[in-house]
Each structure stands twice: as C-alpha cells, then as structure tokens.
Amino acid sequence: MATPAEAARLLSWRFDADSDRLSFTTASGVQPQAQLLANPTRLAIDLPGTTLGRPSFSESVGGNIREIRVGQFDPNTTRIVVELARGYTLDPRQVQFKGISPSQWTVQLPEPQRLNEIPAASTTEGHSGTAIAANNGAPTLLEGIEITDDGFVLQTRGEKPQFNLNARGDRNWIGLDLPGVAVSSELSPRLLNVGRWGVDRVQVIEVTSSPQPLTRIILSLNENANDWQVRSNDSGAIALWPKGSPPPSLTAANREPVTVNAIELKNNGAELVIDADGPISYENGWDPETSAYKLTLYSARLGDGVKVTRPENNPSVLWIKATQQDAETVVIRLLPGAGVQIGQVEQGNNSQQLSLNLQPNRMTSQGDNVAIAVPSPNNSAPLPVPNNTPAPTPRPTNGRMVVVIDAGHGGGDPGAIGIGGLREKDVVIDISRQVAQILEQNGVSAIMSRNDDREIDLAPRTQLANRVNANLFVSIHANAINMSRPDVNGIETYYYESGRRLADYIHSSILNSLNVNDRGVRRARFYVLRHTRMPAVLVETGFVTGRDDARMLANAGERSRMAEAIARGILNYIRDNS
C-alpha cells in the first residue's frame, strides 16, 4: 500500500464489457490499491487520497460480471468495486493494471472462471514473508465479530484458531490473520464502522479458500490509532484490544442488542440523528431496491413507541422509515428531496449516536425548482448566444454539479433504423459519451445511464438519476418517421415540468452550432421526464430517416459538433441558473 496522493478527485470511469477492461481518470496523480474479496467475489480498487464528490452509485453489467460500484470508502479513499456474478471468481494474478499516466489508469480483468477452477498456491504468505501453517481437516468457521466497550471479540466454531497480528509500518492499518479459518456464510456484516480507539472500520476478508482457508481481519486506522494486542481462549473466542487497556471479556461476548431510543430530523432538516443506549455498529449506503439511502444497525432493536420525528413540509427528506428487520437488526431508510446530497455519517456520544448530514444543493432544491419559470415559447426570456467553446462552470461551494446523460435504447433495442441501416442506438451512444467527456472537462460530474451497448429499461434510468441526486437529466435520442418521408428533418427538444428552461438552452445551442431544421421545444409526458426529480429534457438530435439528418448523424465529425452543442447548452444553463 502506497502513501496516499494529495488532492486527487475521481473525474470519470468506464467499464468496457466486451473486453472486460476498466478505465478511470483522476484530477491528479494517484496510486491505486487493489484486493480481491470473497463471498461474493469482487475486485476492490482503492484510490487513496481521492474523493468522489457525489453519492455512491452502481451500474449493472450482466453476464459473468454482476455490477460496478463506485463510492467513498472513507473520507480519503474512493473505492471502485467490480462484483462478479454468483459462482464466478477471478485469478488475482492475471489482473493487469496499467498507468497510462499518474492520473489515467486501465485495469484489464482476466476471463471470469467458475469457483474452484483456479489453482491455489501451496502456502499463503504472511506479512513477514514467512509461510503461515494451516490447520488440517475441516476448517474452523468465523461466526461473529462484535464491538464491545473494550475492543473486539471474534467468535469461532471448530478447532481452536491460530492467529498472527501484522502491523503496517505507516500505521494505516493492521491485520489479524487467521490461518485455517473460513468465514461462515451467515456472518453479517463483514464491514463494521467503528469510530473508536483510532479505528475507522473493521473488515473481514476471506483471502483464500483452498487448499486451506485464510481469513484476515483488517482494522483501518487514523491518526489517533493505538497499538493492539490479541489473545484467545479454549472455546475459540479471540479478543483484540488497544494496548494499555483491559482486554474485553471472552465469557460474555454476546451482549444484549442496543436499544434505539430516538430517530429525529433536526436543524431544519439538515441532520438526521439516531440515539441509542449503547455503541452502534452500522453499515450505510444506497438501497438499489427502493432508491433510498439506507442505514443498517446491527445488534440493535427499536425501543417501544419509537417514532421518526421530522419537521412537517420539510423539502430535505421526502420520507423516512424505520423497521425491525430481524431480532437484532434495525433498518432505517430515507428518500432525500430533489437536489439534497447525502453527507458523512458521524458517530458521537461514546458511539451511542449517529448523525447523518443532509446538504441541500441550491440549484435544484425543491424551493428553487418552484421558482423556475415555465414560460410559453413566445414569452421566454432571450437566451445568450453560445460561444464556440463550452463555458467554464463555477464549482458550487458544496460540491460538483451532477448531470445524468441518458443514451437512449441499446442492446437488443436498436431504436429507430433509418437510411443505410443507420441505427439510433449507435448514434446516441457516441454523442452521449462525448457530451459526458466535455462536461467532466468543465468541472461537472457526468454519469451515463449506459456507456456501452446494452438494453436498459426506462425505470432504471430514472432511478439512477434519483438515487445519485443528480442536478440535471438529459436523455439523447434520434427521431424517425416512415422511410418514404426523407423530406422530414430537424431537431426537437422535450420537457415535462421544470425542464423547460434547460430545454431552451440546449435547443438554442444546437441551432446556433449546426445547420438543422428547428422543429421546436415541446412539452411531453415521456416516462423519463415524468419520473425524474430534477430538471429533465429529452433531445431528438435529428431523423435517421431524413435525407439531411441521416447524412449528418452518420458523420463522426457532425456527431461531435452535436455533442459539443448539447454540452454547451448544459454548461450555459448551469452558469446562468446556479
């Protein structure tokens, strides 16, 4: 693990499913760190000293690779996770990193293989470089890990485990290796946020499974870290605690769940506070099923009569729900309002309180959406004449603007097919990629609903935009009519509610940049416009069945001009409305 780079930011990333190649770019040099994690198999790529600047998000891939996830692993580390489909793994020795420059990287993945097809080395090397002996026979199982008042307690079943405590010289982390120990399939969670003793989080990693298992417990440390000690007892319990403090009891490892006494939205909707009667162990992230933000509290239960308290008519949160998922797990979900960014989770009051910051974005908060005029075409304010290059975008004080670029159709859905077999899906993916690249170059975070040739339903496109709290949503398409009407040509831009002004900016920019017919800005009830919570537009870049438009859209140079015009319209809108 290398020293973190300074002041880096993840600008963009792309996964090419055809070649199994990941590429990403940062604002300054970074030295990635990678590890292959098990159950399920996933390649985790950490970018030290790097920030994401927006909520975590994911993209489904399909086939042997389930999805790609990008998120802020800790305040100083962005993590990219490539998760494989169930039953598949990678040979970590064949994963190839290539630094095209300090800020441009590619990662070539080997072909995924079925589990147990990859030959394993005969020994596993420990931190000191010496082989760690493994137990013979059936593996010991790690069944639980608990945060107590004095440290950590691990519960195992089987033969008494052996252990090896490895400390990093740079004090970034320490690892407790457990040779001959496998991870129980019922162990959950495998990542615990701590916030005590100089430990940010504890992670359980199954390093190898054959010929003998090896499990590693990693403590991620901060500047307040202590030295650590470890011991075990004959029943298979292992204690890990700060040096100089009394060890945790190994005879009472299974403490009673903490009781959640209050869940309140405070400070005029800027903070969600959760109070309990003991230290809270939790996981946090976005829930792909509900598009809501989720906090999972382990070894916890809801107190009698606990209600979620929130100010009435507060735009920062649309709803909050707390449920007792099982006897010892509480799940709290909340759906943020339009433009509200989810901040960091902070732990205070002896780890008995969680505080989640909610940061409204001025441009797309609910109040500002109401204030945006929706005039008729005849009464709209005159738009600025676009320059020949995209205007620089001022970065908002609370983070980068986020724009979702939605390339229409894809995969088995080619969209419209026009003159010479010109396919809509091919035209719009090229234009969309270039729009996203221009936005990134101008300080705007661009997220693509698809960046390769795959079919995506309408709902996941809007759910992505809502889940990441995008500021704007721009769907890019190409039009069509009967092949007997090559005389029909021109651009159309659609909006539903708050997207009218954005539609005007983009439409005007295209007309000022290309020699195309003007078919107007129109209101429509398209699904992607009605189900997004931010200003949203749909751009028809021309008719693939039109004599003039098909010639333009089939030309790579003209598609680049179209992309520049769309990006310029977005940038000018942001400049004038933020």
N, C-alpha and C positions, 0 to 999 in steps of 0.2 A: 504494500500500500504506500502510495507516494504522498508527499506533502501537498495539501490542497492548493490549487491555483487560486489566485486572488481575483475577486470582482468579475467572475465569469457569469454568463447567463445563457441558458439553452435557447437558441433562436429558432431552430427548426429541426425536424426529424422526418424520416421517410423509411418505410419498410417495403421492399420490392418482393412480393410474394412469389413471383416467378423464379427469382434467383436466390431467395432466402437471404437477402442482404439488407442490413440495416445501415442507414447513414444518418449522421446528425452533425449539426453545426452549432458552435458556441460563440459568444461575443468576444471571447479572448481565450488564450490557451488553457487547456485542461488535460489532466492525465487520468483517463478512466480507470476504474477498478471493476472487476467482474467476478461473479461467482455463480455456480450452477446450484440451484436449490431443488430440493425434492419434495414430493407429495403436496401439490403436483409439481412436475418438473418445470423449472423456469430459469431462464438466464437473467440474472440481475446485474445491470450495468450501472455503477455509481459514478457520478461526476462530482468529485469533491470541490468545494468552494464555488458551486454553481447553483443558481436559483432558477426557478421555473417562472415565477411572476404571474401564475394563474392557477386555478384549481386543477387537481388531478383529472386526467381523462384517459379513456381507453378506446381501442379500435379493434373490432373483431376481424379475424383474418380468415379462418376456415382451413379445412384440411388437417395436416399434422400439427399446425400451429394454431392455437385457440385464439389468442389475442395479444395485443401490445398495450402496455400501460405505462404512462409517464406521470410522475408525481414528485412532490417534495418529500424526500425520505426523512430529512431533518433540516433545520434552518440553514445548513451549509452544504447540503448534498441533494442533487436531483437524481432520481433513480428511474432508469428505463428497464422495464421487465418484459421479457418475451416468454409467454407461457405456452407450453406445448399442450396438445390435446391429451386426454386421459390415455394412459398406456404407452406413451412415447417418451423418449429421452434423447439427449444429445451426448456425443462423446466430447467432453470438455477439451480434450487435447486437439481437436480439429476445429475449434472455434478460432477464427483468424481476425485479429484487429489490425487495421491499417490507418495510421495517422497521415492523411494527405497533407495536413498542416497541423499546427497545435490546436487549431480550432475546428478542423474538419476531419471527421473520422468515419470509417466504414467498418462494419462487423459482418464477416461472412460466416454464416452458420452452415455446418455440415448437414447432410440429409438426416432428418429425424429417424430414429430406429425404435423398434419395439423394445420395451423394457427387457432386461436380461440378455440382450443381444450384444452388448458392448463388453469386451473382456476387461476385467479389472486388474490392477497391479497386485502383486502378491503381498505387498506391505503398504501401509499408509504412513507417510512421513509426518512427524510431529513438528512443532515449532523449532525445536533444537536441531532438527535434521536427522534424528535417530528414529528407527522404526518403533512403532508402538505395538506391543503384543496384544493380540485379540483373544477373547475367550473362545474356547472350543464348545461345540454343541449349540443348543438353541440360544438365540440372543436374549439378553436382558432388555426389557422394554422400559423406556422413559414414559411414565404415565401422567405426570403432573409437574408443574413448576409454579411456585407461589411466592408472592412478595409479602414478607412478614414485616413486623416492626423493626427487626434486627438485621435482615438480609434476605437471602433467597433460599428456599428449600425445594429440592428436587425429589420426587417420589419415583422409585423404580420397582419393577417386579421381575424376579428371576434371581440369577446368581448375583452376589454382591459385586457392584461395579467397581472398576478401577478408574482412576482419573489422572489427568495431567493438566496443571494450570500453567498457561502460557501468557506472559505479559508482553505487550508491544513496547519497544524502546521509546517510541514517540508518544506513548500513553494515549493513543486514540481508542484503543480497545484492548480487552483481554479475552482470552478464550479458554474455556474449560472443556478439554477433550475427554470423551467417554468411550474408550475402545470396547468393542463387543456389545455396545448398547444401540438398539434401534429405537425409533420413535413410534409410539403407539398411534394407530390410525385415529384414535379417539382423542388425542391430545389437542386441545384448543384453548387459547390461541397459541401460535408459535412466535408471535411478536408482541411483546408487552412494553408499553410506555411506562417509565419509572419516575424520573424526575427527583431522585433522592440519591444521596451518597456520591454525587458526581456521575451518576449513571443516567443517560438519557433513555435507553431502551435495552431490553434483553431479547435476543433472538435465538430460536432453536433451529439448527441446520443439520440435516442428515447428510453427512459428507459422502459416505459410501454405504452401499448395502450388501455388497458381495466382494470377495468371498467372505469377509467378515464385516459387520456394520461398524460405523464410526459416527457418533453424534457429537456435535460441537455446540456449546452454549457460548454465545458472544455477548459481551457487555460493551456497548458503545459508550465511551467516556467523554466528559467535557473537562474544562479547566479545573473543576473542583473535585477531580477524581481522587479516590483513596487507593492504597494498596489493599489486596484482598487475600483472604485465607479460605481454605476448604477442608472439610472433614466429612466422614460418613459413619454410619452405624451398621450393625449386623442386619437390620431389616431392609437395607438398601436405600435409606434416605441419605441425601447429600446436602450439607449446609455450605453456603457460600456467603461470606460476610466481610465487612470492612475491617482491616487490621486495626487493633487497638480497641475494638468494641466487643461486647459479649456476643457469642455466637447465638443464632436462633435455635430454639428448641426443636429437636428432631422427634420428640414424642408427641407433639401437638401440632403437626404440620397442617392438618385440615381444620382451619379456623372457620368460624361461622361467617356466612356472607355478610358484607356490609349492607346497611340499610340506606337507601336513597330517600332523603327527607324532603328535598325541595328541588324543583326544576323551574327556573324563572328566567324570563327575558327582561333584562334590566337596561338602565342607561338609555332610555328611549329607543330600545330595540337594537342597540349596538353590541350587546353582550348576552350570551346565554350562560347561566350559572347553574351548576349542579352541585348540591351539597349532600354529603353522606356522613355517617358516623364512624367511618374508618377509611384507611387508604384505598383509593380507587385504582383498579387495574382496567385498562381500556384499550380499544382499537378505534380508529376513526378513518373515514373515507367516504366515497360516493357509492350509493347503492344502485347497481345497474338495473334492478327490477323496478324501482319506484322513481329513479332520477333524483332522489332526495339525498341529503347528507346524513350519514349515519354514525352514531356513537354507540359502540357496544361495550357495556360494562360487565366485566367478568367477576364471579364470586360476589354477586350483588343481588338485591331484591328491592322492589318498590315498597316504601313504607305505606301503612294503612292510610287511605284517604289522600295520598299524594296527587296533586293536580298540577298540570302545566300552567304556569301563570305567565300571561303575556298581555301587553297593553292592547286595547281594542283599536282596530283600524290602523295598525302599525304596518307600513309597507315593507319592512325589512324581512319579515317572515310570513309566508302565506299560511302555513300550518306547522304545528309541532305535535308529535305523537310519541308517547312512551308506553312500552309494552313489556311484560314479563315473558321473555321468550321461553325460558325453562326455569327450573327451580333456582338456578344460580346465575342467570344471565338477563340483564336488562338492556333493551334496545331502544334508543331514542333517535327518531328521525325528524328532520325538519326540511321544509322546502323553502329556500330563500326567495325573496321577491326579485323582480327584474333588476338586474344590474348590481345585486348585492353580492359581494365577494366574501367567501369563507376564509377567515384568518387562521391564526395559530391556536392550538389548544394549550392552555397554560394550567399548571397544577399548583395549587397553593394550600395554605392552612394544613400543613403536615400531610399533604397529598389527599386530604379529605374533600377537596373542592376542585371542580373542573370549570374553566372559563373559556368559552369559545367566542372569539371576536368576529363580529359581522360588520363588514365595511362597505357601505353603500357607495356606488360609483356615480358621480354627479351626472354624467352624461345620460345614463339610462335608468336612473332611479324612477320609481313609479310617478313621483311628483313631476319630474321633468318630462316624462312621456305625455302626461296630461297637458303640459304647457306647449307641446309641439303643435303648431298649426297644421291643419289638413285642408288647405285651400283648393278651390277648383282650378283647373288649368288657366283660366282667364285671369284669376285674382292672385296667382302665385307671385312671390317676390322675384325680381330678376336675379338670375344665377350668375356667379362670377364666371368669366371666360377662363377655361382651364389653361394652364401653362403647358409647354411641350414636355415637361418632366414632372413626375409626381412631386407634390408639395411636401416638404418635411412636416412631420407630425409632432407636435409637442407632447411629451410623455406626461400623462396625468400624474399628480403627486402621489396617488395611492396605487400605482401600477400601470402596466401597459394595457392599451385597448385590445380587446379580443374580438376578432371577426371570424365567423364560420363561413367558409367558402364551400358551397354545396354543388358539386358537379353532378348534373342530372344523369339518371339511368345508369348503365354499366352492367357488366357480366352478361347474363342471358337476356337482359333487356337492352337492346341496342338503341332504343328510342326511335326517332324518325330516320328513315333511309331515303336518300334523295338522289340527285343526278350523279351518275357514275358510281353508284353504290356508296356515296358519302354517308357515313353513319354519325348520328348525333352524339353518341357516347364518346366517340373518338375526338370529335371537335371540342366538346366541352371540357374533357379532362385536360387537354393541352392548354386551353385558355385558363382553366381554373388553377392549374399548377403555377402558371406564370403570374396570375393575379396574386396568389399567396406569396410567391417569392418577392414580388415588388413590395407588398405590404410589410413583410418581415424586414426588408432592407430599409424601410422607412419607420422602423420602431413600433410596428403594430404586430401583435401576435395573430398569426393566421392559422386556423385549424381547418383541415379539409375533411368533409364527411366521407370521402373516399379519395385515395390518391393512387389507385390502380384500377384495373378492370374487374370490378366485382359488382354484383347486384345487391342493392340495399333498399329495403322498403322505405316508405315515406316516414313512418313513425320514428325509427332510429335516427333519422337525420335531424328531426326537430328535438328529439330527446337529447341528442348530443349537445345541441346549441343551448338548451335549457340547463343541462347538467353542468356545463362549464361556465354558466352565467355570461354568455357572450354579449358583447355590446351591440353587435350588428350581425345579420344573417343575409347572405347574398347567394341565391340559387341561380346557376347558369345553365341555360338550355339553348337549343336551336329549334326553330319552328319548321312547320311543314304544311303543305296543302296538296291537293291532287296533282300528280305528275303532269297532268295536262294543262296546268296553270303556271308555267315558268315565268310568267309576267309578274307574279306576286312576289315582291321582295320588300325587305325593310326590318327595322328593329322595333320591338315592343318591350316595355318595362312595366311590370305589375307590382301592386302593393295591396295591402288589405286595410290596415288602420294606421298605425304610427309610422309606417314605412314610406309615406307619400313623399316627404322631403328628400329622403335618401334616393328614392326612385328618380326624382327630378335631377338630382346632382349627377347620377350615373348616366341617365339618358342624355342629358346635355353634353356630358363629356364625350360620349360616343359620337354624337352628331358633329361635334367640333373637331373630331380626330379622323373620322372616316367618311368616305363618300357613300352614304347609305340612305335609303328612304326612311322617313320618320312616320311610323305608324302609331306613335303616341304613348303616353303614360296612362295606364288604365287600372281601375280597381277590380280585384278579382278575389274569389273565395278559395284559392288554391290551398290544399292541405298544409303545405309547408309555410304558408303565410299566416294561416289561422292558428296554428299550434305552436308558434314560437312566441316567447315572452319579450322580445326586443324588436326594434325596427327591422323589418324584413322585406326583401324585394325578390322578384324573380325576373331575370333578364333573358329575353329571347334575342339571341345575337344575330339572327337572320334566318332565312328559309333555305334548308338544304335542298328543297325542290325548286328554288328560284334561280333563274338563269344567272343573275348578277351575284346574288348572295352565295350560291354554291361555289362559284369560282373564287370568291373572296375567302370563304371558310375552308376551302381545300388548300389554300396557300399558307404556308407556315409563317411567312412574314406578315401577312394580314391578320392572322390569328394573334400574333404578338402585338400588333397595333391595337387590336380589340382588347387584349388583356391589359395593356398599358392604359387605355381609355377607362376601362372599368375600375382599375386600381386608382387612377387619378380622381375619378368621381368619388370613391370611398374616402380617399385621403382629404379631399377638399371638404367633404361633408364633416368629417371628424374635426378638421381645422376650424370650421365655422360654427360647430354646434357642441363643442366641448368646453 
